[in-house]
């Protein structure tokens, strides 16, 4: 028999089990960290910051004034709508 086809010893099997447990524990810990509410919020905030920067800045970093003005106008319109609804109802 060659070494690749030789049956494993009990010690080798136990070592394989310990290694598999260690890998599984690491995977479970990573999944727990990734699915923690604070981590999810942190990733969403980071994504929003990146998207906002991409929407308001050129590739060279210059401010896109037309987009910033449009965002400001939309914010003013939403605030105005909220104030109008409060006074109306």
HUURKA-V545472 format. One line per field, one symbol per residue. psi: psi as a letter, one per 30 degrees, with the letter a starting at -180 (. if undefined). A space follows every 50 residues. Layout:
psi=???
This chain:
psi=kleffkkkleeeeeeeeeeeeeeeeeeeeeeeeegkeeeeeeeeeeeeee eeeeffklfffkkjeeeeeeeeeeeeeeeeeeeeeeee.
